[in-house]
């Protein structure tokens, strides 16, 4: 992927398109964590692709491309939310929305609903998108230790719930 990023930074449009194709599902899953409507998700992703295209030369380390891209998406989602006031909590997602996000993993999203709101995005990024705790901390602008503690508390909550069932 680093090779593609470097090519895209040099102005290779095909390399940029390939990068977007490889990260399309990640962008969709994260955006569906913010919004219910497909239009809002599409707007956030479209703005993210445009911003990434315009600023890819500013990316200093190609190995952080994916983190950089998701951070742009999260900023765009927050901006759109503030503009539209159409925020959708993960707990409000319907199964149709989950299926439309391309994950097909309804059970994972059911599990997310039982977590505290502050931990849901962290779980999505860590388990759903395989970002490291360090990368998540950078994206969410919080300490890595905070990310780790929220993951730990969330896992403990899930363990307790699974023992009850």
Contact map, one row per residue, 1 for C-alpha under 8 A:
111110000000000000100000000000000000000000000000000000000000001000000000000000000000000000000000000000000000000000000000000000000000000000000000000000000000000000000
111111000000000000000000000000000000000000000000000000000000011000000000000000000000000000000000000000000000000000000000000000000000000000000000000000000000000000000
111111100000000000000000000000000000000000000000000000000000000000000000000000000000000000000000000000000000000000000000000000000000000000000000000000000000000000000
111111110000001101100000000000000000000000000000000000000000000000000000000000000000000000000000000000000000000000000000000000000000000000000000000000000000000000000
111111111000001100100000000000000000000000000000000000000000010010000000000000000000000000000000000000000000000000000000000000000000000000000000000000000000000000000
011111111100000000000000000000000000000000000000000000000000010000000000000000000000000000000000000000000000000000000000000000000000000000000000000000000000000000000
001111111111001100000000000000000000000000000000000000000000000000000000000000000000000000000000000000000000000000000000000000000000000000000000000000000000000000000
000111111111111100000000000000000000000000000000000000010000000000000000000000000000000000000000000000000000000000000000000000000000000000000000000000000000000000000
000011111111000000000000000000000000000000000000000000011000000000000000000000000000000000000000000000000000000000000000000000000000000000000000000000000000000000000
000001111111000000000000000000000000000000000000000000001000000000000000000000000000000000000000000000000000000000000000000000000000000000000000000000000000000000000
000000111111100000000000000000000000000000000000000000000000000000000000000000000000000000000000000000000000000000000000000000000000000000000000000000000000000000000
000000111111111100000000000000000000000000000000000000000000000000000000000000000000000000000000000000000000000000000000000000000000000000000000000000000000000000000
000000010011111110000000000000000000000000000000000000000000000000000000000000000000000000000000000000000000000000000000000000000000000000000000000000000000000000000
000000010001111111000000000000000000000000000000000000000000000000000000000000000000000000000000000000000000000000000000000000000000000000000000000000000000000000000
000110110001111111100000000000000000000000000000000000000000000000000000000000000000000000000000000000000000000000000000000000000000000000000000000000000000000000000
000110110001111111110000000000000000000000000000000010000000000000000000000000000000000000000000000000000000000000000000000000000000000000000000000000000000000000000
000000000000111111111000000000000000000000000000000000000000000000000000000000000000000000000000000000000000000000000000000000000000000000000000000000000000000000000
000100000000011111111100000000000000000000000000000000000000000000000000000000000000000000000000000000000000000000000000000000000000000000000000000000000000000000000
100110000000001111111110000000000000000000000000000000000000000000000000000000000000000000000000000000000000000000000000000000000000000000000000000000000000000000000
000000000000000111111111000000000000000000000000100000000000000000000000000000000000000000000000000000000000000000000000000000000000000000000000000000000000000000000
000000000000000011111111000000000000000000000000000000000000000000000000000000000000000000000000000000000000000000000000000000000000000000000000000000000000000000000
000000000000000001111111100000000000000000000000000000000000000000000000000000000000000000000000000000000000000000000000000000000000000000000000000000000000000000000
000000000000000000111111111000000000000000000000000000000000000001000000000000000000000000000000000000000000000000000000000000000000000000000000000000000000000000000
000000000000000000011111111100000000000000000000000000000000000000000000000000000000000000000000000000000000000000000000000000000000000000000000000000000000000000000
000000000000000000000111111110000000000000000000000000000000000000000000000000000000000000000000000011100000000000000000000000000000000000000000000000000000000000000
000000000000000000000011111111000000000000000000000000000000000000000000000000000000000000000000000000000000000000000000000000001000000000000000000000000000000000000
000000000000000000000011111111100000000000001000000000000000000000000100100000000000000000000000000000000000000000000000000000000000000000000000000000000000000000000
000000000000000000000001111111110000000010001000000000000000000000000000000000000000000000000000000011000000000000000000000000000000000000000000000000000000000000000
000000000000000000000000111111111000000000000000000000000000000000000000000000000000000000000000000011100000000000000000000000000000000000000000000000000000000000000
000000000000000000000000011111111100000000000000000000000000000000000100010000000000000000000000000000000000000000000000000110000000000000000000000000000000000000000
000000000000000000000000001111111110000010011000000000000000000000000000110010000000000000000000000000000000000000000000000000000000000000000000000000000000000000000
000000000000000000000000000111111111000010000000000000000000000000000000000000000000000000000000110010000000000000000000000000000000000000000000000000000000000000000
000000000000000000000000000011111111000000000000000000000000000000000000000000000000000111000000000000000000000000000000100000000000000000000000000000000000000000000
000000000000000000000000000001111111000000000000000000000000000000000000000010000000001111000000000000000000000000000000000000000000000000000000000000000000000000000
000000000000000000000000000000111111110110000000000000000000000000000000000000000000011110000000000000000000000000000000000000000000000000000000000000000000000000000
000000000000000000000000000000011111110110000000000000000000000000000000000000000000001100001000100000000000000000000000000000000000000000000000000000000000000000000
000000000000000000000000000000000011111110000000000000000000000000000000000000000000000000000000000000000000000000000000000000000000000000000000000000000000000000000
000000000000000000000000000000000011111111000000000000000000000000000000000000000000000000000000000000000000000000000000000000000000000000000000000000000000000000000
000000000000000000000000000000000000111111100000000000000000000000000000000000000000000000000000000000000000000000000000000000000000000000000000000000000000000000000
000000000000000000000000000000000011111111110000000000000000000000000000000000010000000000000000000000000000000000000000000000000000000000000000000000000000000000000
000000000000000000000000000100110011111111111000000000000000000000000000000000000000000000000000000000000000000000000000000000000000000000000000000000000000000000000
000000000000000000000000000000000000011111111100000000000000000000000000000000000000000000000000000000000000000000000000000000000000000000000000000000000000000000000
000000000000000000000000000000000000001111111110000000000000000000000000000000000000000000000000000000000000000000000000000000000000000000000000000000000000000000000
000000000000000000000000000000100000000111111111000000000000000000000000100110010000000000000000000000000000000000000000000000000000000000000000000000000000000000000
000000000000000000000000001100100000000011111111100000000000000000000000100000000000000000000000000000000000000000000000000000000000000000000000000000000000000000000
000000000000000000000000000000000000000001111111110000000000000000000000000000000000000000000000000000000000000000000000000000000000000000000000000000000000000000000
000000000000000000000000000000000000000000111111111000000000000000000000100100000000000000000000000000000000000000000000000000000000000000000000000000000000000000000
000000000000000000000000000000000000000000011111111100000000000000001001100100000000000000000000000000000000000000000000000000000000000000000000000000000000000000000
000000000000000000010000000000000000000000001111111110000000000000000000000000000000000000000000000000000000000000000000000000000000000000000000000000000000000000000
000000000000000000000000000000000000000000000111111111000000000000000000000000000000000000000000000000000000000000000000000000000000000000000000000000000000000000000
000000000000000000000000000000000000000000000011111111100000000000000001000000000000000000000000000000000000000000000000000000000000000000000000000000000000000000000
000000000000000000000000000000000000000000000001111111110000000000001001000000000000000000000000000000000000000000000000000000000000000000000000000000000000000000000
000000000000000100000000000000000000000000000000111111110000000000000000000000000000000000000000000000000000000000000000000000000000000000000000000000000000000000000
000000000000000000000000000000000000000000000000011111111000000000000000000000000000000000000000000000000000000000000000000000000000000000000000000000000000000000000
000000000000000000000000000000000000000000000000001111111110000000000000000000000000000000000000000000000000000000000000000000000000000000000000000000000000000000000
000000011000000000000000000000000000000000000000000111111110000000000000000000000000000000000000000000000000000000000000000000000000000000000000000000000000000000000
000000001100000000000000000000000000000000000000000001111111000000000000000000000000000000000000000000000000000000000000000000000000000000000000000000000000000000000
000000000000000000000000000000000000000000000000000000111111000000000000000000000000000000000000000000000000000000000000000000000000000000000000000000000000000000000
000000000000000000000000000000000000000000000000000000111111110010010000000000000000000000000000000000000000000000000000000000000000000000000000000000000000000000000
000000000000000000000000000000000000000000000000000000001111110000000000000000000000000000000000000000000000000000000000000000000000000000000000000000000000000000000
000000000000000000000000000000000000000000000000000000000011111110000000000000000000000000000000000000000000000000000000000000000000000000000000000000000000000000000
010011000000000000000000000000000000000000000000000000000011111110000000000000000000000000000000000000000000000000000000000000000000000000000000000000000000000000000
110000000000000000000000000000000000000000000000000000000000111111000000000000000000000000000000000000000000000000000000000000000000000000000000000000000000000000000
000000000000000000000000000000000000000000000000000000000000111111110000000000000000000000000000000000000000000000000000000000000000000000000000000000000000000000000
000010000000000000000000000000000000000000000000000000000010111111111000000000000000000000000000000000000000000000000000000000000000000000000000000000000000000000000
000000000000000000000010000000000000000000000000000000000000001111111100000000000000000000000000000000000000000000000000000000000000000000000000000000000000000000000
000000000000000000000000000000000000000000000000000000000000000111111110000000000000000000000000000000000000000000000000000000000010001000100000000000000000000000000
000000000000000000000000000000000000000000000000000000000010000111111111000000000000000000000000000000000000000000000000000000000000000000100000000000000000000000000
000000000000000000000000000000000000000000000001000100000000000011111111100000000000000000000000000000000000000000000000000000000000000000000000000000000000000000000
000000000000000000000000001001000000000000000000000000000000000001111111110000000000000000000000000000000000000000000000000000000000000000100000000000000000000000000
000000000000000000000000000000000000000000000000000000000000000000111111111000000000000000000000000000000000000000000000000000000000000000110000000000000000000000000
000000000000000000000000000000000000000000000001001100000000000000011111111100000000000000000000000000000000000000000000000000000000000000000000000000000000000000000
000000000000000000000000001000100000000000011011000000000000000000001111111110000000000000000000000000000000000000000000000000000000000000000000000000000000000000000
000000000000000000000000000001100000000000000000000000000000000000000111111111000000000000000000000000000000000000000000000000000000000000000000000000000000000000000
000000000000000000000000000000000000000000000000000000000000000000000011111111100000000000000000000000000000000000000000000000000000000000000000000000000000000000000
000000000000000000000000000000000000000000010011000000000000000000000001111111110000000000000000000000000000000000000000000000000000000000000000000000000000000000000
000000000000000000000000000000100100000000010000000000000000000000000000111111111000000000000000000000000000000000000000000000000000000000000000000000000000000000000
000000000000000000000000000000000000000000000000000000000000000000000000011111111100000000000000000000000000000000000000000000000000000000000000000000000000000000000
000000000000000000000000000000000000000000000000000000000000000000000000001111111110000000000000000000000000000000000000000000000000000000000000000000000000000000000
000000000000000000000000000000000000000100010000000000000000000000000000000111111111100000000000000000000000000000000000000000000000000000000000000000000000000000000
000000000000000000000000000000000000000000000000000000000000000000000000000011111111111000000000000000000000000000000000000000000000000000000000000000000000000000000
000000000000000000000000000000000000000000000000000000000000000000000000000001111111100000000000000000000000000000000000000000000000000000000000000000000000000000000
000000000000000000000000000000000000000000000000000000000000000000000000000000111111100000000000000000000000000000000000000000000000000000000000000000000000000000000
000000000000000000000000000000000000000000000000000000000000000000000000000000011111111000000000000000000000000000000000000000000000000000000000000000000000000000000
000000000000000000000000000000000000000000000000000000000000000000000000000000011111111000000000000000000000000000000000000000000000000000000000000000000000000000000
000000000000000000000000000000000010000000000000000000000000000000000000000000001001111100000000000000000000000000000000000000000000000000000000000000000000000000000
000000000000000000000000000000000111000000000000000000000000000000000000000000001001111110000000000000000000000000000000000000000000000000000000000000000000000000000
000000000000000000000000000000001111000000000000000000000000000000000000000000000000011111011000000000000000000000000000000000000000000000000000000000000000000000000
000000000000000000000000000000001110000000000000000000000000000000000000000000000000001111111000000000000000000000000000000000000000000000000000000000000000000000000
000000000000000000000000000000001100000000000000000000000000000000000000000000000000000111111000000000000000100110000001000000000000000000000000000000000000000000000
000000000000000000000000000000000000000000000000000000000000000000000000000000000000000011111000000000000000000111000000000000000000000000000000000000000000000000000
000000000000000000000000000000000000000000000000000000000000000000000000000000000000000111111100000000000000000000000000000000000000000000000000000000000000000000000
000000000000000000000000000000000001000000000000000000000000000000000000000000000000000111111110110000000000000000000000000000000000000000000000000000000000000000000
000000000000000000000000000000000000000000000000000000000000000000000000000000000000000000011111110000000000000000000000000000000000000000000000000000000000000000000
000000000000000000000000000000000000000000000000000000000000000000000000000000000000000000001111111000000100000000000000000000000000000000000000000000000000000000000
000000000000000000000000000000000000000000000000000000000000000000000000000000000000000000000111111100000000000000000000000000000000000000000000000000000000000000000
000000000000000000000000000000010001000000000000000000000000000000000000000000000000000000001111111110000000000000000000000000000000000000000000000000000000000000000
000000000000000000000000000000010000000000000000000000000000000000000000000000000000000000001111111111111100100000000000000000000000000000000000000000000000000000000
000000000000000000000000000000000000000000000000000000000000000000000000000000000000000000000011111111111100000000000000000000000000000000000000000000000000000000000
000000000000000000000000000000000000000000000000000000000000000000000000000000000000000000000001111111100000000000000000000000000000000000000000000000000000000000000
000000000000000000000000100110010000000000000000000000000000000000000000000000000000000000000000111111110000000000000000000000000000000000000000000000000000000000000
000000000000000000000000100110000000000000000000000000000000000000000000000000000000000000000000011111110000000000000000000000000000000000000000000000000000000000000
000000000000000000000000100010000000000000000000000000000000000000000000000000000000000000000000011111111100000000000000000000000000000000000000000000000000000000000
000000000000000000000000000000000000000000000000000000000000000000000000000000000000000000000000011011111100000000000000000000000000000000000000000000000000000000000
000000000000000000000000000000000000000000000000000000000000000000000000000000000000000000000000011000111111100000000000000000000000000000000000000000000000000000000
000000000000000000000000000000000000000000000000000000000000000000000000000000000000000000000010011000111111110000000000000000000000000000000000000000000000000000000
000000000000000000000000000000000000000000000000000000000000000000000000000000000000000000000000000000001111111000000000000000000000000000000000000000000000000000000
000000000000000000000000000000000000000000000000000000000000000000000000000000000000000000000000000000001111111100000000000000000000000000000000000000000000000000000
000000000000000000000000000000000000000000000000000000000000000000000000000000000000000001000000010000001111111110000000000000000000000000000000000000000000000000000
000000000000000000000000000000000000000000000000000000000000000000000000000000000000000000000000000000000111111111000000000000000000000000000000000000000000000000000
000000000000000000000000000000000000000000000000000000000000000000000000000000000000000000000000000000000011111111100000000000000000000000000000000000000000010000000
000000000000000000000000000000000000000000000000000000000000000000000000000000000000000001100000000000000001111111100001001100000000000000000000000000000000000000000
000000000000000000000000000000000000000000000000000000000000000000000000000000000000000001100000000000000000111111110001000000000000000000000000000000000000000000000
000000000000000000000000000000000000000000000000000000000000000000000000000000000000000000100000000000000000011111110000000000000000000000000000000000000000010000000
000000000000000000000000000000000000000000000000000000000000000000000000000000000000000000000000000000000000001111111011000000000000000000000000000000000100110000000
000000000000000000000000000000000000000000000000000000000000000000000000000000000000000000000000000000000000000011111111000000000000000000000000000000000100000000000
000000000000000000000000000000000000000000000000000000000000000000000000000000000000000000000000000000000000000000111111100000000000000000000000000000000000000000000
000000000000000000000000000000000000000000000000000000000000000000000000000000000000000000000000000000000000000000011111110000000000000000000000000001000000000000000
000000000000000000000000000000000000000000000000000000000000000000000000000000000000000000000000000000000000000000111111111000000000000000000000000001100100000000000
000000000000000000000000000000000000000000000000000000000000000000000000000000000000000001000000000000000000000110111111111100000000000000000000000000000000000000000
000000000000000000000000000000001000000000000000000000000000000000000000000000000000000000000000000000000000000000001111111110000000000000000000000000000000000000000
000000000000000000000000000000000000000000000000000000000000000000000000000000000000000000000000000000000000000000000111111111000000000100000000001001100000000000000
000000000000000000000000000000000000000000000000000000000000000000000000000000000000000000000000000000000000000100000011111111110000000000000000000000100000000000000
000000000000000000000000000001000000000000000000000000000000000000000000000000000000000000000000000000000000000100000001111111111000000000000000000000000000000000000
000000000000000000000000000001000000000000000000000000000000000000000000000000000000000000000000000000000000000000000000111111111110000100000000000000000000000000000
000000000000000000000000000000000000000000000000000000000000000000000000000000000000000000000000000000000000000000000000011111111111100100000000000000000000000000000
000000000000000000000000000000000000000000000000000000000000000000000000000000000000000000000000000000000000000000000000001111111110000000000000000000000000000000000
000000000000000000000000000000000000000000000000000000000000000000000000000000000000000000000000000000000000000000000000001111111100000000000000000000000000000000000
000000000000000000000000010000000000000000000000000000000000000000000000000000000000000000000000000000000000000000000000000111111110000000000000000000000000000000000
000000000000000000000000000000000000000000000000000000000000000000000000000000000000000000000000000000000000000000000000000011111111000000000000000000000000000000000
000000000000000000000000000000000000000000000000000000000000000000100000000000000000000000000000000000000000000000000000000011101111101100000000000000000000000000000
000000000000000000000000000000000000000000000000000000000000000000000000000000000000000000000000000000000000000000000000000001000111111100000000000000000000000000000
000000000000000000000000000000000000000000000000000000000000000000000000000000000000000000000000000000000000000000000000000001000011111110000001001100000000000000000
000000000000000000000000000000000000000000000000000000000000000000000000000000000000000000000000000000000000000000000000000000000001111111000001000000000000000000000
000000000000000000000000000000000000000000000000000000000000000000100000000000000000000000000000000000000000000000000000000000000011111111100000000000000000000000000
000000000000000000000000000000000000000000000000000000000000000000000000000000000000000000000000000000000000000000000000010011000011111111110001001000000000000000000
000000000000000000000000000000000000000000000000000000000000000000000000000000000000000000000000000000000000000000000000000000000000111111111111011000000000000000000
000000000000000000000000000000000000000000000000000000000000000000000000000000000000000000000000000000000000000000000000000000000000011111111111000000000000000000000
000000000000000000000000000000000000000000000000000000000000000000110110000000000000000000000000000000000000000000000000000000000000001111111100000000000000000000000
000000000000000000000000000000000000000000000000000000000000000000000010000000000000000000000000000000000000000000000000000000000000000111111100000000000000000000000
000000000000000000000000000000000000000000000000000000000000000000000000000000000000000000000000000000000000000000000000000000000000000011111110000000000000000000000
000000000000000000000000000000000000000000000000000000000000000000000000000000000000000000000000000000000000000000000000000000000000000011111111011000000000000000000
000000000000000000000000000000000000000000000000000000000000000000000000000000000000000000000000000000000000000000000000000000000000000011001111111000000000000000000
000000000000000000000000000000000000000000000000000000000000000000000000000000000000000000000000000000000000000000000000000000000000110111000111111100000000000000000
000000000000000000000000000000000000000000000000000000000000000000000000000000000000000000000000000000000000000000000000000000000000000000000011111110000000000000000
000000000000000000000000000000000000000000000000000000000000000000000000000000000000000000000000000000000000000000000000000000000000000010000111111111000000000000000
000000000000000000000000000000000000000000000000000000000000000000000000000000000000000000000000000000000000000000000000010000000000100110000111111111100000000000000
000000000000000000000000000000000000000000000000000000000000000000000000000000000000000000000000000000000000000000000000000000000000100000000001111111110000000000000
000000000000000000000000000000000000000000000000000000000000000000000000000000000000000000000000000000000000000000000000000000000000000000000000111111111000000000000
000000000000000000000000000000000000000000000000000000000000000000000000000000000000000000000000000000000000000000000110010000000000000000000000011111111100000000000
000000000000000000000000000000000000000000000000000000000000000000000000000000000000000000000000000000000000000000000010011000000000000000000000001111111110000000000
000000000000000000000000000000000000000000000000000000000000000000000000000000000000000000000000000000000000000000000000000000000000000000000000000111111111000000000
000000000000000000000000000000000000000000000000000000000000000000000000000000000000000000000000000000000000000000000000000000000000000000000000000011111111100000000
000000000000000000000000000000000000000000000000000000000000000000000000000000000000000000000000000000000000000000110010000000000000000000000000000001111111110000000
000000000000000000000000000000000000000000000000000000000000000000000000000000000000000000000000000000000000000000000000000000000000000000000000000000111111111000000
000000000000000000000000000000000000000000000000000000000000000000000000000000000000000000000000000000000000000000000000000000000000000000000000000000011111111100000
000000000000000000000000000000000000000000000000000000000000000000000000000000000000000000000000000000000000000000100000000000000000000000000000000000001111111110000
000000000000000000000000000000000000000000000000000000000000000000000000000000000000000000000000000000000000001001100000000000000000000000000000000000000111111111000
000000000000000000000000000000000000000000000000000000000000000000000000000000000000000000000000000000000000000000000000000000000000000000000000000000000011111111100
000000000000000000000000000000000000000000000000000000000000000000000000000000000000000000000000000000000000000000000000000000000000000000000000000000000001111111110
000000000000000000000000000000000000000000000000000000000000000000000000000000000000000000000000000000000000000000000000000000000000000000000000000000000000111111111
000000000000000000000000000000000000000000000000000000000000000000000000000000000000000000000000000000000000000000000000000000000000000000000000000000000000011111111
000000000000000000000000000000000000000000000000000000000000000000000000000000000000000000000000000000000000000000000000000000000000000000000000000000000000001111111
000000000000000000000000000000000000000000000000000000000000000000000000000000000000000000000000000000000000000000000000000000000000000000000000000000000000000111111
000000000000000000000000000000000000000000000000000000000000000000000000000000000000000000000000000000000000000000000000000000000000000000000000000000000000000011111
